[in-house]
Amino acid sequence: MTAKDTAKDTATDTVATALPVEVRGLTVRHRRTVALDAVDLGLGTGVHGLLGPNGAGKTSLIRVLATVAAPAEGRVELLGRDVSEHGPRAAVRRRLGYLPQEFGYYPGFTVRDFVSYVAWLKEMPASRVPGAVERAVDRVGLMDRIDTRVKTLSGGMVRRTGIAQAIVNEPELLLLDEPTTGLDPEQRVAFRALLREVGSASTVIVATHLVEDVAAACSQVAVLESGRIAFRGTTAELTALGDGTGEPGDNPAERGYTAAVRAVRSHRAGSATAASAEAAR
């Protein structure tokens, strides 16, 4: 074997063993506001919850991972590729699915049209598109509305259409920002089952402020507070964090989430106080 062959095999092994999502020192700024502050995060196959209050940085992180926003600093590798360059970024986009909090569509589009359009954007082979579209729409329970114009659907149905377009290409990386908005309790149960199904072979990240969704569907969870990771672990560990804390919440997972957020806020307040005292000397 030549040195060139050895180098090629080593590079292949590196890509094969890399985590689907690897973020190092990720910083995002919106004008003078720091939305993400030097975040380090590595995620493997499975369903991952991204919890945090409004303004914590969840959407900023999801947008960077979806390659629709660029960080101010840091390194982002998705599916074994550095997405700072156009070529790798375009290749990754074909292999991921993304549901933003709000998505646009042409008023005249039916559900079939819209999901087919996204499949085309993902450069799926034309012969595969009709079957892939029907499968995705069926998985979200909208086959009876597949030829209905999206603009006439209820809010929950529009959201399910959004989920269908996100999974039409059987993504290796699925990014969902507040996906259960507008879904009724029965639809939420079905959605959680779908997440577990997709997460058996892919990396799924669900950004939400709803602890119950994370506790029911996710195996891993990261809590964001003020642009920093406040907690990282399993949902069982988050639940254990809430046991006996006396924090507010209807269940231990909610109390664990509250405890994690409160700990970061307390630490930040303490650091600010110490800095002020030092400056006053």
Kinemage of the C-alpha trace (Angstrom):
@kinemage 1
@onewidth
@group {chain A} dominant
@subgroup {mainchain}
@vectorlist {calphas} color= white
{ca met a 1} P 0.000 0.000 0.000
{ca thr a 2} L 1.368 3.423 -0.953
{ca ala a 3} L 1.569 6.411 1.357
{ca lys a 4} L -1.150 8.021 -0.740
{ca asp a 5} L -3.443 5.031 -0.211
{ca thr a 6} L -2.746 5.102 3.532
{ca ala a 7} L -3.579 8.805 3.721
{ca lys a 8} L -6.794 8.189 1.767
{ca asp a 9} L -7.846 5.362 4.103
{ca thr a 10} L -7.066 7.493 7.148
{ca ala a 11} L -9.171 10.368 5.805
{ca thr a 12} L -12.034 7.971 5.090
{ca asp a 13} L -11.842 6.558 8.613
{ca thr a 14} L -11.884 10.079 10.048
{ca val a 15} L -15.063 10.965 8.186
{ca ala a 16} L -16.668 7.632 9.051
{ca thr a 17} L -16.014 8.013 12.770
{ca ala a 18} L -16.829 11.721 13.066
{ca leu a 19} L -19.979 12.673 14.917
{ca pro a 20} L -22.779 13.914 12.635
{ca val a 21} L -22.714 17.269 14.446
{ca glu a 22} L -19.526 18.779 15.866
{ca val a 23} L -19.457 22.404 16.977
{ca arg a 24} L -16.432 24.064 18.556
{ca gly a 25} L -16.259 27.603 19.941
{ca leu a 26} L -19.438 28.622 18.128
{ca thr a 27} L -20.203 32.299 18.594
{ca val a 28} L -23.145 34.100 16.976
{ca arg a 29} L -23.808 37.811 17.303
{ca his a 30} L -26.835 39.846 16.348
{ca arg a 31} L -25.470 43.379 16.194
{ca arg a 32} L -24.238 43.979 19.740
{ca thr a 33} L -26.031 40.995 21.272
{ca val a 34} L -24.201 37.694 21.728
{ca ala a 35} L -26.728 34.969 20.872
{ca leu a 36} L -24.293 32.056 21.268
{ca asp a 37} L -21.157 32.339 23.384
{ca ala a 38} L -18.346 29.912 22.430
{ca val a 39} L -20.604 26.844 22.390
{ca asp a 40} L -19.040 23.372 22.143
{ca leu a 41} L -21.383 20.558 21.179
{ca gly a 42} L -21.070 17.094 19.670
{ca leu a 43} L -24.141 15.046 18.761
{ca gly a 44} L -24.482 11.493 17.455
{ca thr a 45} L -27.343 9.435 16.088
{ca gly a 46} L -30.597 9.703 18.033
{ca val a 47} L -33.143 12.311 19.098
{ca his a 48} L -31.663 15.308 20.900
{ca gly a 49} L -33.683 17.957 22.678
{ca leu a 50} L -32.505 21.561 22.698
{ca leu a 51} L -34.262 23.275 25.578
{ca gly a 52} L -34.198 26.866 26.665
{ca pro a 53} L -36.301 29.938 27.375
{ca asn a 54} L -37.023 32.540 24.703
{ca gly a 55} L -33.819 34.331 23.738
{ca ala a 56} L -31.554 31.534 24.954
{ca gly a 57} L -30.007 30.994 21.506
{ca lys a 58} L -31.913 27.903 20.304
{ca thr a 59} L -32.989 29.329 16.956
{ca ser a 60} L -29.545 30.847 16.365
{ca leu a 61} L -27.957 27.431 16.844
{ca ile a 62} L -30.503 25.655 14.647
{ca arg a 63} L -30.035 28.215 11.857
{ca val a 64} L -26.263 27.729 11.892
{ca leu a 65} L -26.672 23.938 11.819
{ca ala a 66} L -29.130 24.316 8.923
{ca thr a 67} L -26.414 26.342 7.104
{ca val a 68} L -28.766 29.294 6.609
{ca ala a 69} L -26.710 31.502 8.958
{ca ala a 70} L -22.969 31.833 9.422
{ca pro a 71} L -21.282 32.104 12.825
{ca ala a 72} L -19.104 35.018 13.830
{ca glu a 73} L -16.526 32.595 15.216
{ca gly a 74} L -16.041 28.871 15.644
{ca arg a 75} L -15.983 25.678 13.623
{ca val a 76} L -19.018 23.699 12.464
{ca glu a 77} L -18.730 20.200 10.998
{ca leu a 78} L -21.873 18.445 9.804
{ca leu a 79} L -21.986 14.874 8.536
{ca gly a 80} L -18.202 14.826 8.442
{ca arg a 81} L -17.808 18.066 6.450
{ca asp a 82} L -16.619 21.550 7.351
{ca val a 83} L -19.516 23.721 6.168
{ca ser a 84} L -17.538 26.961 6.076
{ca glu a 85} L -16.902 26.311 2.364
{ca his a 86} L -19.553 26.361 -0.367
{ca gly a 87} L -18.969 22.881 -1.840
{ca pro a 88} L -19.266 20.902 1.417
{ca arg a 89} L -22.120 23.153 2.555
{ca ala a 90} L -24.132 22.420 -0.593
{ca ala a 91} L -23.503 18.699 -0.213
{ca val a 92} L -24.698 18.747 3.403
{ca arg a 93} L -27.867 20.651 2.494
{ca arg a 94} L -28.956 17.773 0.267
{ca arg a 95} L -28.653 15.410 3.235
{ca leu a 96} L -30.424 17.408 5.934
{ca gly a 97} L -34.013 18.391 6.688
{ca tyr a 98} L -34.998 21.671 8.294
{ca leu a 99} L -38.217 23.037 9.752
{ca pro a 100} L -37.901 26.677 10.903
{ca gln a 101} L -40.367 28.265 13.292
{ca glu a 102} L -42.062 29.875 10.310
{ca phe a 103} L -41.724 28.794 6.697
{ca gly a 104} L -43.015 30.366 3.518
{ca tyr a 105} L -44.802 28.767 0.582
{ca tyr a 106} L -46.410 29.898 -2.644
{ca pro a 107} L -50.138 30.570 -2.055
{ca gly a 108} L -51.231 28.347 -4.930
{ca phe a 109} L -49.212 25.313 -3.797
{ca thr a 110} L -50.958 22.174 -2.672
{ca val a 111} L -49.365 19.986 -0.015
{ca arg a 112} L -48.067 17.721 -2.797
{ca asp a 113} L -46.670 20.684 -4.745
{ca phe a 114} L -44.869 22.130 -1.746
{ca val a 115} L -43.256 18.899 -0.572
{ca ser a 116} L -42.316 18.046 -4.196
{ca tyr a 117} L -40.702 21.463 -4.560
{ca val a 118} L -38.530 20.868 -1.504
{ca ala a 119} L -37.571 17.433 -2.851
{ca trp a 120} L -36.469 19.166 -6.052
{ca leu a 121} L -34.415 21.669 -4.047
{ca lys a 122} L -32.716 18.703 -2.360
{ca glu a 123} L -31.815 17.428 -5.862
{ca met a 124} L -33.575 14.134 -5.332
{ca pro a 125} L -33.767 11.940 -8.486
{ca ala a 126} L -36.989 12.761 -10.349
{ca ser a 127} L -38.037 9.122 -10.428
{ca arg a 128} L -37.988 8.973 -6.622
{ca val a 129} L -39.847 12.187 -5.892
{ca pro a 130} L -43.528 11.118 -6.272
{ca gly a 131} L -43.137 8.109 -3.984
{ca ala a 132} L -41.007 10.031 -1.467
{ca val a 133} L -43.563 12.843 -1.319
{ca glu a 134} L -46.485 10.524 -0.677
{ca arg a 135} L -44.540 8.621 1.959
{ca ala a 136} L -43.587 11.830 3.801
{ca val a 137} L -47.143 13.190 3.673
{ca asp a 138} L -48.533 9.862 4.860
{ca arg a 139} L -46.104 9.796 7.804
{ca val a 140} L -47.565 13.078 9.089
{ca gly a 141} L -51.167 11.948 8.549
{ca leu a 142} L -52.109 14.278 5.683
{ca met a 143} L -52.718 11.920 2.776
{ca asp a 144} L -56.373 12.935 2.684
{ca arg a 145} L -55.238 16.551 2.174
{ca ile a 146} L -52.300 15.985 -0.184
{ca asp a 147} L -53.970 17.854 -3.064
{ca thr a 148} L -55.389 20.629 -0.876
{ca arg a 149} L -53.899 24.115 -1.115
{ca val a 150} L -51.691 24.810 1.877
{ca lys a 151} L -53.208 28.271 2.418
{ca thr a 152} L -56.598 26.664 3.232
{ca leu a 153} L -55.243 24.322 5.926
{ca ser a 154} L -55.458 24.809 9.680
{ca gly a 155} L -52.370 25.897 11.596
{ca gly a 156} L -51.700 22.366 12.809
{ca met a 157} L -51.983 20.960 9.284
{ca val a 158} L -49.607 23.595 7.943
{ca arg a 159} L -47.136 22.574 10.639
{ca arg a 160} L -47.462 18.925 9.642
{ca thr a 161} L -46.866 19.944 6.024
{ca gly a 162} L -43.675 21.587 7.247
{ca ile a 163} L -42.619 18.372 8.958
{ca ala a 164} L -43.342 16.425 5.749
{ca gln a 165} L -41.064 18.654 3.671
{ca ala a 166} L -38.335 18.290 6.293
{ca ile a 167} L -38.329 14.478 6.090
{ca val a 168} L -39.043 13.981 2.358
{ca asn a 169} L -35.371 13.274 1.571
{ca glu a 170} L -34.941 10.814 4.470
{ca pro a 171} L -32.397 13.200 6.036
{ca glu a 172} L -29.333 12.077 7.929
{ca leu a 173} L -29.622 15.280 9.981
{ca leu a 174} L -33.081 16.603 10.881
{ca leu a 175} L -33.422 20.053 12.476
{ca leu a 176} L -36.771 21.121 13.919
{ca asp a 177} L -37.463 24.499 15.539
{ca glu a 178} L -40.564 24.486 17.789
{ca pro a 179} L -42.135 21.717 15.674
{ca thr a 180} L -45.206 21.022 17.826
{ca thr a 181} L -46.639 24.546 17.613
{ca gly a 182} L -50.301 24.196 16.649
{ca leu a 183} L -50.450 20.414 17.089
{ca asp a 184} L -53.192 18.954 19.267
{ca pro a 185} L -52.357 16.342 21.960
{ca glu a 186} L -53.071 13.344 19.704
{ca gln a 187} L -50.903 14.769 16.926
{ca arg a 188} L -48.111 15.406 19.410
{ca val a 189} L -48.110 11.749 20.414
{ca ala a 190} L -47.898 10.709 16.748
{ca phe a 191} L -45.138 13.259 16.146
{ca arg a 192} L -43.048 11.941 19.038
{ca ala a 193} L -43.350 8.414 17.615
{ca leu a 194} L -42.166 9.741 14.241
{ca leu a 195} L -39.165 11.402 15.895
{ca arg a 196} L -38.140 8.155 17.548
{ca glu a 197} L -38.497 6.339 14.219
{ca val a 198} L -36.358 8.851 12.325
{ca gly a 199} L -33.857 9.058 15.171
{ca ser a 200} L -33.146 5.324 15.038
{ca ala a 201} L -30.876 5.928 12.030
{ca ser a 202} L -30.393 9.712 11.860
{ca thr a 203} L -29.459 12.653 14.056
{ca val a 204} L -32.546 14.625 15.072
{ca ile a 205} L -32.382 17.947 16.933
{ca val a 206} L -35.590 19.415 18.351
{ca ala a 207} L -35.423 23.002 19.605
{ca thr a 208} L -38.286 23.738 21.973
{ca his a 209} L -39.273 25.379 25.239
{ca leu a 210} L -41.620 22.460 26.031
{ca val a 211} L -39.979 20.091 28.490
{ca glu a 212} L -42.724 17.491 28.025
{ca asp a 213} L -41.859 17.048 24.335
{ca val a 214} L -38.200 16.473 25.158
{ca ala a 215} L -38.943 14.106 28.036
{ca ala a 216} L -41.287 12.024 25.854
{ca ala a 217} L -39.237 11.779 22.651
{ca cys a 218} L -35.575 12.592 23.259
{ca ser a 219} L -32.795 10.415 24.616
{ca gln a 220} L -30.357 13.308 25.043
{ca val a 221} L -30.911 16.933 25.977
{ca ala a 222} L -28.940 20.160 26.028
{ca val a 223} L -30.228 23.179 27.918
{ca leu a 224} L -29.270 26.618 26.596
{ca glu a 225} L -29.348 29.734 28.724
{ca ser a 226} L -28.098 33.125 27.575
{ca gly a 227} L -26.153 31.558 24.718
{ca arg a 228} L -24.331 28.973 26.826
{ca ile a 229} L -24.831 25.290 27.549
{ca ala a 230} L -26.379 25.071 31.014
{ca phe a 231} L -26.793 21.293 31.010
{ca arg a 232} L -25.879 18.387 28.765
{ca gly a 233} L -26.900 14.785 29.381
{ca thr a 234} L -29.674 12.230 29.101
{ca thr a 235} L -33.294 13.023 29.819
{ca ala a 236} L -33.004 10.686 32.813
{ca glu a 237} L -30.124 12.782 34.150
{ca leu a 238} L -32.135 15.978 33.653
{ca thr a 239} L -35.003 14.376 35.551
{ca ala a 240} L -32.631 13.334 38.350
{ca leu a 241} L -31.338 16.902 38.539
{ca gly a 242} L -34.850 18.012 39.433
{ca asp a 243} L -35.415 15.444 42.179
{ca gly a 244} L -35.665 17.057 45.591
{ca thr a 245} L -34.617 20.524 44.392
{ca gly a 246} L -37.787 22.310 45.377
{ca glu a 247} L -37.737 24.060 42.000
{ca pro a 248} L -41.099 24.888 40.377
{ca gly a 249} L -42.458 22.452 37.787
{ca asp a 250} L -45.118 19.791 37.331
{ca asn a 251} L -42.630 16.931 36.967
{ca pro a 252} L -38.964 16.178 37.770
{ca ala a 253} L -37.812 16.923 34.193
{ca glu a 254} L -39.295 20.426 34.403
{ca arg a 255} L -37.716 20.937 37.804
{ca gly a 256} L -34.364 19.742 36.422
{ca tyr a 257} L -34.634 22.197 33.548
{ca thr a 258} L -35.447 25.042 35.956
{ca ala a 259} L -32.524 24.065 38.195
{ca ala a 260} L -30.077 24.041 35.254
{ca val a 261} L -31.200 27.471 34.035
{ca arg a 262} L -31.157 28.925 37.540
{ca ala a 263} L -27.629 27.600 38.169
{ca val a 264} L -26.255 29.322 35.064
{ca arg a 265} L -28.019 32.585 35.888
{ca ser a 266} L -26.686 32.464 39.437
{ca his a 267} L -23.153 31.774 38.222
{ca arg a 268} L -23.351 34.595 35.685
{ca ala a 269} L -24.683 37.012 38.315
{ca gly a 270} L -21.908 35.999 40.695
{ca ser a 271} L -19.260 36.531 38.022
{ca ala a 272} L -20.671 39.954 37.187
{ca thr a 273} L -20.669 40.946 40.853
{ca ala a 274} L -17.071 39.802 41.267
{ca ala a 275} L -16.015 41.698 38.165
{ca ser a 276} L -17.722 44.857 39.406
{ca ala a 277} L -16.034 44.551 42.786
{ca glu a 278} L -12.637 44.058 41.128
{ca ala a 279} L -13.158 47.092 38.885
{ca ala a 280} L -14.105 49.218 41.898
{ca arg a 281} L -10.818 48.536 43.680
